[in-house]
Amino acid sequence: MLSGEQAFQISSIDDTLPTRIGYTLSSTFLHDGSGLITGGHQDSTVRLHRLASTSTSTQADQYLDEHKSQVISLSLSRNGQKLLTGDTQGVILLWDLGSATVVGTFSILPPQAALSLSFSADADLVAVCGSTEGSVYIWKTSSRTAAPTILRNTSFRHLSAVFANGGATVSVHPNTPILLATVCSDGPARIYSVRWGTSVHAMRTIEEELGGPAKALCWFPGDCGRLLVTFKDTIHIAILAPEHSTSRRQTSKRRLATRVLCEGHTKPITAICLSPCARYIASTARDGPRGHATVRVWNGVTGEQLLRPLLVRGGVRKLEFSPQGNRLLTIDVNGAVTVWDFGVLEVSAEVQGAVAQIGELAKAEEEMTEALQLLVKDEVRSSYMFLCLTIHAFDSAPGLFR
């Protein structure tokens, strides 16, 4: 239990500097956006919280307590039925959320923290980043007794590994390679082609096109050929050329074209996420006052910044949009979880046109009111002057009015 502390807070966009209101190492939205799953609590539990617009409850609605050490990473399957939880000892549990039971267990050997977890689109593959050796472990959930495929990196430590289409509604053909993108601590970000039981190899190093290291990335939902990558203080859209051959030699030569999409941060971007509808991008960098972080929301098509920057104390460790795209989850460096409720991020062109017409009508009405007021004033002034002249004439020549 978190004694006397809130597990999360709902904040409007007017709350630009939320206070620390809880402690957690990991959190993600439920599939329908109605609540949060949180981990990293001192009692090693995973907790399910239901969200309300004014919720300040410290109590969770449900507890999952099979782990023996703190849970530091979570991943939810695209259909919301399976949950992966990884702890500081490298134990990864596969949960069936409907029954709240463990249906599979994986372990990293030698024991080390599971830094990040990712489901493939069909939830049949699991990618786990270990904290010590810098390797990525890939398991098949339907063959839990099989040894994992391991992507070893002797020079750099992997920080995250993300399957393409992990959050999209797609069907993956058994013979189609699944794409996996990784980010390293001080090394190059890479895209791998994964064929379970056959091969796993690097297709492309993203730095070859950017000219420098990418520190954060995310795939476009429903599109295994596009992803967002960060380079210093800018966000780039990267497009992977179609695969023309199934041979390994040809696949490794697939080109990656990039272009700048969003500019506005003044320091390197540390985290990025894309809404499920791909209309909104959120990014964060420690470019706020007094070393605080800013969170910026962008139009996913034009790259235009939609809202004023939000301020978060210290820095932001994780960003995630709700399934509906109208809420944004942030976890800061102190473990405080905040859900920002944006309401409506954009309005359609039709609504904008209607608002413009209403504004023009209101302006015309205001101008007409001012004109009428001036006319009335002129009429009153004329009547007053006529009355004054009449009284003066009466006083000057009273005989004329008898």
N, C-alpha and C positions, 0 to 999 in steps of 0.2 A: 504493500500500500504506500501511496505517497501521502504522508501525514500532513493534512492541512493544505495541500497544494492541489491546484486544478490540473487536470490532464490535458486540457486544451481550452482555447478561447475563440469565440467568434468575434471578429472585428470588422467594422465597416472600413471603407477606404479613407475615412476621415481620421481614423486612429493611426497616425503616421509613425508612432514610436511606442509599440506595445510593451508592457512590462513583462518580466519573466513570470510565467504562470504555470510551469510544470517542468518535468524532466523526462525525456525519452531519447533513445538513440535511433529509433526508426519509427516510421509511421506511413500509412498509405490509406487511401479512400476505399470504402466498400464499393462493390461493383455498381450498385444503384446510387451511390453518392449520399446515402442516408446516414453514414457514420464513418468512423475511423477505426483502423486497427493500429495499435501502438505496441512497441516493444522497447527493451532497454531498461525496464523497471528493475529495482533492486531485488525484488523477489523472483526474478527470472520468468515472470508471467508474460503472456501476450494478452492484450485486452481489447475488447470490442466496445466502442462507445457510439451511441446514437447522437446525432447532431440535432440541435434545435437552434433557432435564430438567436435566442437569448440564453443559451445553456451555460451555466457556470458550475455544474455538478462535478464533484470530485470522484464520484463512483462510476465504475465501468458497468456495462450491462452484462458482460460475459468475460470469463477468465479462461485462458488455455494455459495449463501449468505443467507441461511435460518436460520442459527444458530444465537443466541443472545449473546453467550459467546464463548470464544476461544475453538477451536477444538483440543483435545489433543490425540485422538486415531482414527485410520482408519483401515478398513478391507475390502478387495476386494474379491468377490466370485470367485470361480475357473474358471467360464466362462467369467469373466470380465464384466458382465452385471449389477451386483448389488454392491453397495457401502454402507458400514456402516460408519457413522461418530458420534463420541461421544464428548461432550463438558464438561466444568468444572462444569456445573450445573446438570449433569446427564441426559441430553436430548440426545437420540440416534435417528438419522434419517436414514431411509432406502431409498436409492436413486436408481432410474433407470438411469444409465449413458447414455443410448441411447437418452433419452428425457431430461436428466438433471433435473428431477423432483423428489420430495419427494413422495414416495408411502407408507410410514409407519413411525410411530413415537412411541418410547418407552421412558419411564421415570423411573429413579431410585428414589424411595421414602424411606426415606427422601432425598432431593436433595444432591448429592455428585458427584465428578468428576468420569468420566468413564475412568479408567486407561487403560483398554485393551478391545479389541473387537475380536471376532472370529466367522467366519461362519462354520457351519458343511459342509460336502462334497457336499450335495445337496442344500445348502443355505437355508434349511428349519428351522434350529435352529440357534440361536444367543446366544453367551455367553458373558457376560459383567462383568468386575470386578469393584466394587465400591471402592472408596478411603477411606471411613470413617469406615464402619462396617466390612470391610474385607470379604464381601460376594460375591458370584458369582450368577448372575441373568441369567436365561435361558428363552428365549422367542421362540415361534414358529411364524415364519414370516407369515405363511398362516392363523394364528389365532391371529391377533394382539390385539384383545379385551380381550383375556384370560390373567389371572394373571400369572406372571412368576413363574417358579420353582426356589427356592432360596437355594443355598448351604451356610449355615451359618457357620462361624468359629469364635468362641468367644475368642480363644486364640491368633490367628495369623491373619494377614491381607494378603489376596490374592493379588499378584502383577500381575499375568497373568493367563489366562485360554485358552487353545488351544485345539480345536477339532482335533481328528485324521483325516487324509486325507483331511484336509481343503484346500489343494492346489492341490489335485490329481484328475484325471479323473476316478471316481469310481461310482458305483451304490450301494446305501444302501437299503437293504431289509427292509420293514417297521417293521418287528419283530426283526431285528438285533439291539442289543444295540450299541449305539454310544459311543466311548471312548473320555473322556475329561481329559486332564492333567493340573494340577494347580501347580503354584510355589508361596510360601508364603515368607513374609519378613524375619521372623526368625523361621519359623516352617517347618514341613515336606512337601515335594512335594508329591502329590497324583495322582493316576489314578482313575477316576470315570467311572462307567457304567451308561449311560443315556438311559432310555426308556421313551419317552415323554408320560406323563399322567399316568405312572405306577410307576416308581421308579428311584431314583438317589442315588447311594450309592458308597462308597469308596471300590475299589477292592484291591488296593495295595498302601502301602507307600514306595516310592522309596528308602528312607533312610534305610529300612530294608536290602537291598542288598548292598548299597554303604557304609554303615557304617557312614554316615554323611549327612548333608543337601545338596540338589541339588539346585543351584541358577539359572540355566538356562536349558531349554530343548526345543526340537523340534521333531516332528514326521517325519518319513520317508514318502515321497510321495507315495501314492498308497499302503501303508502297514500299517494296523492298529495294528500290533503286534510288531513294532520296533520303537524305538525312541532314540535320542541322549540326554544324560544328562551330566551335568558337576559336578565334585566333586573336589573342591579346584582348582588345576591348570591342571587337566587332563580331557579329554573327554572320556566318556564311551558310548558304545552301549548297549542298554537294549532291551531284547527280552522277550515279554510277552507270556507265555505258552498258547496254544490253549484252547478255552473254550469247555469243554466236557459235560456241562450241562447248561440248561437254568434257573436252580434254583438259587436263590440269595445266598444260603449257599455255593453251589459249586463254583459259579462265584467269590466270594470274596476270594477264596483260590488259584486262579490262580497264578502261580509262575512267578517271574521276574528274569531272569538271566542277569548278566552284565559282561562286560569285558572291559579293557582299550583299546581304539582305538588310541588316539592322545596324545602325550606328547611333551612339548616344552615351554609352558608358565612357568614363575617363580613366578607368583602371581595368586590369584583366578580369574577364568574366570567369566566375568559378563554378557556376551551375546553370543549367538551362533545362526547360521542359516545353512540351508542345501539347496543346489541348487535343482531346480525341477527335474533334472535328477539323483539326489542323488550321483553324482560323486565328488562333492566338498563340503567342510565344511569350514565355516568361523567362527572364534572365536576372542574374544578380552579380554584383561586384562590390568590393569594399571601397566605393568612391563617394560615400556620404560624408557628412560633417563628423569630425572627431573620430574618424576611423570606422564609423558605422557602415553597414551595407545598404545599398539601394536595390530594390526590386522593381524592374521595369516590365511593362506589358506591351506587346507589339502586335500589330496586324500581321498575321502569318503570310499574307499574300503581298502586300505593298511594303512591309517593313516599317510602317509608320508607328510611332509611339502613341498609344491610346490613352494612357492615364499619366498623371504626374507620378514621379518615383515614390515608392513606399520605402520607409526607413525601418530597418531592423537592427537592433543592438548587436554589436560585434560583427558577426558574419553569418551567412546562411549556408547550412550544410546540405539542405535538400529543398527542391521545389517540385510540386506536383499539382496539376489541375484535377478538379473533380470530373467524373464522367460526363457531366452536363456542361462543363466548361465555364461555369459561373462562379466557382470558388477556387481559391488557390491556397494550397498548404505550404507553409514554410516551417522548417526546423532550424533554429539558430545554433551557434556554436556552444551555447550553454544548455541545449536540449529543450528550449521552450518551443512548444508547438502552437502555431497560430493559423487559423483558417480565415482568410480574407474573403468576405462576401462582396462580390463586385456588382451583383444585380445584373444590369445590362451593360456590357462592355462597348457595344456598338449599336447604332441604329441603321436601319436599311435606308437606301436612297429614297424610297417612297416616303418613309417617315420623315427624313430630312427635308424632302420637298414640301411635305404638308406643314412641317414646322416653319419652314421659310415663308410659305403662303400665309400662315397664321400671323407670323411676325409682320409681314407686309400689311395685312389687314389691320392689325393693331396699330401700326404706325400711321396708316391712312386715317383710322378712326381718331387717333390722337391729334393729327394735323387738322382734321375737320372740327374737332372739339375746340381747339385753339382758335380756329377761324370764326366759329360761332361765338366764342367768348369775346373776341375782338369786335365782331359785328354788334353784339349786345352792348358792349361798352360804348361803341360809337353811337348807337341809338340812344342810350341813356345820356351820354354827353350832349348830343344834339337836343334832346328834349329838355335837359337842364338849362342849356344855353337859351333856348327859346323861352322858357319860363322866366329866366332872369331878365331877358330883354323886355318881356311883356310887363313884368313888375316895374322895371325902370321907366318904361314908357308911361305907365299908369301914374307913377309918382311925379313925372315931369309934366304931364299934361292931363290931369284927371278929368278935365272937361270933355276930352275926346271920347271918354268911355261912358258918359252919361246919356 
